[in-house]
Amino acid sequence: MERTIPGKTVRTQQKKECNSDTKTKKQPTAKDKHDVSPTKGHVSKKTHTKKINPDSLKQAKLLVEKAIQENKIFTIQGYYPYIRSGLRSRGWVEKNFHKSQHDYFDDPEGICDLTSRLLRNQDPNFVWVPTYNSLDSRLLKNDQIIINHYSKSVFTTKVGLCLNLRNLHWFADADLNSFFPRCYRLGVKEEKEAFIEDFRLTAACSILKLVSREGKNMPNRRDVKKEITAALLLKYYKKAKPLITSVPVQIIKTALKACKQYLNTSEHKDIDWKLGSTNAITEDEWKEFLHGYYQAIHKNIIINEAENYVSQCQDMLQKLKAVKPQLDIDGERNIWIVKPGASSRGRGITCIDYLEEALKYVDCDPLFINDDKLVVQKYIERPLLIYGTKFDVRQWFMVTNWNPLTIWYYKECYLRFSSQPFSLKNLHSSIHLCNNAVQKNYKISRSRHPRLPKENMWFKNQFQDYLQMTGATNAWKEIIEPGMKAAIIHTMQCSQDMEEGRKNSFQIYGADFMFGENFQPWLIEINANPDMSLSTSVTSRLVVRVQEDILRLILDRKQDADAYVGVFELIYKQPVIKIPLCERKQLLVKGNQIKKPLQTSPLMTDEKNQMFKGSIAKGERNPCLLHRTKTTATWKEIKGGRETSPSKKIEHIILPTIKQGLEKRKEGVNQYQLPKLCAHEKTIRRKDPARTKNEAFDHQKLPNIDSGQLQVIGHLTKIQKPGSLTKSLYKGTHSLASPYQMSLAKSKS
């Protein structure tokens, strides 16, 4: 209590002092707020205006005039000092959109700032941006501006690369499975099922490899004491879990059966199999097989009678090598790598070796599953290692045109190591992901070989020296480099139709490769924005060189075709594909109008139908046929106030042509003769407006003309009670009375 009380008193004293300070300060009034004078309420900001040197302004104007004449105005977004210095050394003038601190260090006299202000109304001729999304859409419309990006490349995502390479057989005579590991989209139902089949088949091949390698030694590994202990536990302790000491031989038989079915499918021998035949493996058999597979592979439990199937497994593996190019890299643990569909820097990547672990990512509500969300790719279980550590290669290449397709290969590359020794029993990302963004977060393991660099990077020549030391002198020139070039060319060929080419655009890409134990390169992914940071001593040297060589290739070679382009090598240039141009003004559709076929009425006589057909064939008349039935009501129905019943009489009058009408008038024939009355038809009188008081009706006939058809309602006989007739006529939807008659009848009733 003694310690807390003084503290409280001090705080209260501080609060009182703060309150007293606020009271002494004069608060600005409403009048002061509206007063903008520097002495009342308004505090003027101190601005440091830098005086412009006349000599610097004159020099800046000269530079700007020359840059406008020679079209040498550039703009850069981001920190790219070597691109900026390379352009300035070539006489280019920068237009700054955003000021940054490093500009003041590069421009102590302020000339660059002046030139940028003088160029504020000029469009740049060269644009360098970190991403395509940061580009101004207005600049893209001008194809004279050089830009370092194309529109979004589909092959730079995991999903896009997986889908595009499946069309390789249409563009090149090459096998996709020879340089790209198998890949599936987990969000697509068909591909998910294909992945499950592939996982099962790979597990079957792993059992064959295990039996062919250790089948003869498995009887010697049998632990008799362990088996006796397990039997005693089950006998005396019923609640004890069964101790598995061996796996039944059935998993070998299932593995051989699955591989045989795969060979028959590849040779098209399965087309004669009937649906539901005994050749197929059931789901229960697969479930039992995978359970035994996990016990044998992951827990190292022996398989019963494995020594009797060694020769069969070896023969089957020899047959599978001819049809499965990736059999060697599959290994025995059946490891797959799950990746997000469109991410970079190793984010969200995990390794799995159980089927259930992969399916849990998509076994949820299908509304939340996107087709492009996840991909699963076969992991290379037998990679080429350096001092027992995994590595990959970052290889740059550049596309300067999509039609004709032009690819430049950068001869320099660098290796990236993991910080931990390689192991398949531990699937941690520090062991299996070589990205610098991932490895910089982990300390180097003490068990890693000391000859490996602390920065986890090597130059290409260091890798070549290592290959020569291990006896693979010609591996780089004969296998590794040609394989990487072929993989890049095939990928670009598959993606050419999907890309939107633009004149005066280019882009540099970063391809990641791994190598098998036979030095065969395997393409992992392609990055649209490769890292150009100076993170290590290796990248500090290579990034500076590649940026300088880009300017040589894009700018210097444009002025001189024989200019030096650094270590860029043209590896592919496609012949020009002529695309036919079509103008919208010349588009014309030619053809004949589709006429409705003539339909004769079933209510007319055969003689009239024949007469109409003959006249139409001669082109004399164009009859209008009746498609709706018109009804007339009898006097008894009108008198009863009911709705009109179906028609008692239907008359079709076909209007002749004008020529025929004139000829008949000369002959004295009335062409519009009304049909004769039926015995039950009466005359309907039309009310005369001039005689409304006396309810007088004249004897004028009421023709009803509807869509070219003339229907004449029959005459009704004299009417004894006109009021009752009108009253009955305005009832119902088919009334013949006018609204005036309806209102008059209502008033009288």
Rosetta blueprint (number, residue, H / E / L):
1 M L
2 E L
3 R L
4 T H
5 I H
6 P H
7 G H
8 K H
9 T H
10 V H
11 R H
12 T H
13 Q H
14 Q H
15 K H
16 K H
17 E H
18 C H
19 N H
20 S H
21 D H
22 T H
23 K H
24 T H
25 K L
26 K L
27 Q L
28 P L
29 T L
30 A H
31 K H
32 D H
33 K H
34 H H
35 D L
36 V L
37 S L
38 P L
39 T L
40 K L
41 G L
42 H L
43 V L
44 S L
45 K L
46 K L
47 T L
48 H L
49 T L
50 K L
51 K L
52 I L
53 N L
54 P H
55 D H
56 S H
57 L H
58 K H
59 Q H
60 A H
61 K H
62 L H
63 L H
64 V H
65 E H
66 K H
67 A H
68 I H
69 Q H
70 E H
71 N L
72 K L
73 I E
74 F E
75 T E
76 I E
77 Q L
78 G L
79 Y L
80 Y L
81 P H
82 Y H
83 I H
84 R H
85 S H
86 G H
87 L H
88 R H
89 S H
90 R L
91 G L
92 W L
93 V E
94 E E
95 K L
96 N L
97 F L
98 H L
99 K L
100 S L
101 Q H
102 H H
103 D H
104 Y H
105 F H
106 D H
107 D L
108 P L
109 E L
110 G L
111 I H
112 C H
113 D H
114 L H
115 T H
116 S H
117 R H
118 L H
119 L L
120 R L
121 N L
122 Q L
123 D L
124 P L
125 N L
126 F E
127 V E
128 W E
129 V L
130 P L
131 T L
132 Y H
133 N H
134 S H
135 L L
136 D L
137 S H
138 R H
139 L H
140 L H
141 K H
142 N L
143 D L
144 Q L
145 I L
146 I E
147 I E
148 N L
149 H L
150 Y L
151 S L
152 K L
153 S L
154 V H
155 F H
156 T H
157 T L
158 K H
159 V H
160 G H
161 L H
162 C H
163 L H
164 N H
165 L H
166 R H
167 N H
168 L H
169 H H
170 W H
171 F L
172 A L
173 D L
174 A L
175 D L
176 L H
177 N H
178 S H
179 F L
180 F L
181 P L
182 R L
183 C E
184 Y E
185 R E
186 L L
187 G L
188 V L
189 K H
190 E H
191 E H
192 K H
193 E H
194 A H
195 F H
196 I H
197 E H
198 D H
199 F H
200 R H
201 L H
202 T H
203 A H
204 A H
205 C H
206 S H
207 I H
208 L H
209 K H
210 L H
211 V H
212 S H
213 R H
214 E H
215 G L
216 K L
217 N L
218 M H
219 P H
220 N H
221 R H
222 R L
223 D L
224 V H
225 K H
226 K H
227 E H
228 I H
229 T H
230 A H
231 A H
232 L H
233 L H
234 L H
235 K H
236 Y H
237 Y L
238 K L
239 K L
240 A L
241 K L
242 P L
243 L L
244 I L
245 T L
246 S E
247 V E
248 P L
249 V L
250 Q H
251 I H
252 I H
253 K H
254 T H
255 A H
256 L H
257 K H
258 A H
259 C H
260 K H
261 Q H
262 Y H
263 L H
264 N H
265 T H
266 S H
267 E L
268 H L
269 K H
270 D H
271 I H
272 D H
273 W L
274 K L
275 L L
276 G L
277 S L
278 T L
279 N L
280 A L
281 I L
282 T L
283 E H
284 D H
285 E H
286 W H
287 K H
288 E H
289 F H
290 L H
291 H H
292 G H
293 Y H
294 Y H
295 Q H
296 A H
297 I H
298 H L
299 K L
300 N L
301 I L
302 I E
303 I E
304 N L
305 E L
306 A H
307 E H
308 N H
309 Y H
310 V H
311 S H
312 Q H
313 C H
314 Q H
315 D H
316 M H
317 L H
318 Q H
319 K H
320 L H
321 K H
322 A L
323 V L
324 K L
325 P L
326 Q L
327 L H
328 D H
329 I H
330 D H
331 G L
332 E L
333 R L
334 N L
335 I L
336 W E
337 I E
338 V E
339 K E
340 P E
341 G L
342 A L
343 S L
344 S L
345 R L
346 G L
347 R L
348 G L
349 I L
350 T E
351 C E
352 I E
353 D L
354 Y L
355 L H
356 E H
357 E H
358 A H
359 L H
360 K L
361 Y L
362 V L
363 D L
364 C L
365 D L
366 P H
367 L H
368 F H
369 I L
370 N L
371 D L
372 D L
373 K L
374 L E
375 V E
376 V E
377 Q E
378 K E
379 Y L
380 I L
381 E L
382 R L
383 P E
384 L L
385 L L
386 I E
387 Y L
388 G L
389 T E
390 K L
391 F E
392 D E
393 V E
394 R E
395 Q E
396 W E
397 F E
398 M E
399 V E
400 T E
401 N E
402 W E
403 N L
404 P L
405 L E
406 T E
407 I E
408 W E
409 Y E
410 Y E
411 K E
412 E E
413 C E
414 Y E
415 L E
416 R E
417 F E
418 S L
419 S L
420 Q L
421 P L
422 F L
423 S L
424 L L
425 K L
426 N L
427 L L
428 H L
429 S H
430 S H
431 I H
432 H H
433 L L
434 C L
435 N L
436 N H
437 A H
438 V H
439 Q H
440 K L
441 N L
442 Y L
443 K L
444 I L
445 S L
446 R L
447 S L
448 R L
449 H L
450 P L
451 R L
452 L L
453 P L
454 K L
455 E L
456 N L
457 M E
458 W E
459 F E
460 K H
461 N H
462 Q H
463 F H
464 Q H
465 D H
466 Y H
467 L H
468 Q H
469 M H
470 T L
471 G L
472 A L
473 T L
474 N L
475 A H
476 W H
477 K H
478 E H
479 I H
480 I H
481 E H
482 P H
483 G H
484 M H
485 K H
486 A H
487 A H
488 I H
489 I H
490 H H
491 T H
492 M H
493 Q H
494 C H
495 S H
496 Q H
497 D H
498 M H
499 E L
500 E L
501 G L
502 R L
503 K L
504 N L
505 S E
506 F L
507 Q E
508 I E
509 Y E
510 G E
511 A E
512 D E
513 F E
514 M E
515 F E
516 G E
517 E L
518 N L
519 F L
520 Q L
521 P E
522 W E
523 L E
524 I E
525 E E
526 I E
527 N E
528 A L
529 N L
530 P L
531 D L
532 M L
533 S L
534 L L
535 S L
536 T L
537 S H
538 V H
539 T H
540 S H
541 R H
542 L H
543 V H
544 V H
545 R H
546 V H
547 Q H
548 E H
549 D H
550 I H
551 L H
552 R H
553 L H
554 I H
555 L H
556 D H
557 R H
558 K H
559 Q H
560 D L
561 A L
562 D L
563 A L
564 Y L
565 V L
566 G L
567 V L
568 F E
569 E E
570 L E
571 I E
572 Y E
573 K E
574 Q L
575 P L
576 V L
577 I L
578 K L
579 I L
580 P L
581 L L
582 C L
583 E L
584 R H
585 K H
586 Q H
587 L L
588 L L
589 V L
590 K L
591 G L
592 N L
593 Q L
594 I L
595 K L
596 K L
597 P L
598 L L
599 Q L
600 T L
601 S L
602 P L
603 L L
604 M L
605 T L
606 D H
607 E H
608 K H
609 N H
610 Q H
611 M H
612 F H
613 K H
614 G H
615 S H
616 I H
617 A H
618 K H
619 G L
620 E L
621 R L
622 N L
623 P L
624 C L
625 L L
626 L L
627 H L
628 R L
629 T L
630 K L
631 T L
632 T L
633 A L
634 T L
635 W H
636 K H
637 E H
638 I H
639 K H
640 G H
641 G L
642 R L
643 E L
644 T L
645 S L
646 P L
647 S L
648 K L
649 K L
650 I L
651 E L
652 H L
653 I L
654 I L
655 L L
656 P L
657 T L
658 I H
659 K H
660 Q H
661 G H
662 L H
663 E H
664 K H
665 R H
666 K H
667 E L
668 G L
669 V L
670 N L
671 Q L
672 Y L
673 Q L
674 L L
675 P L
676 K L
677 L L
678 C L
679 A L
680 H L
681 E L
682 K L
683 T L
684 I L
685 R L
686 R E
687 K E
688 D L
689 P H
690 A H
691 R H
692 T L
693 K L
694 N L
695 E L
696 A L
697 F E
698 D E
699 H L
700 Q L
701 K L
702 L L
703 P E
704 N E
705 I E
706 D E
707 S L
708 G L
709 Q E
710 L E
711 Q E
712 V E
713 I L
714 G L
715 H L
716 L L
717 T L
718 K L
719 I L
720 Q L
721 K L
722 P H
723 G H
724 S H
725 L H
726 T H
727 K H
728 S H
729 L H
730 Y L
731 K L
732 G L
733 T L
734 H L
735 S L
736 L L
737 A L
738 S L
739 P H
740 Y H
741 Q H
742 M H
743 S H
744 L H
745 A H
746 K H
747 S H
748 K H
749 S L
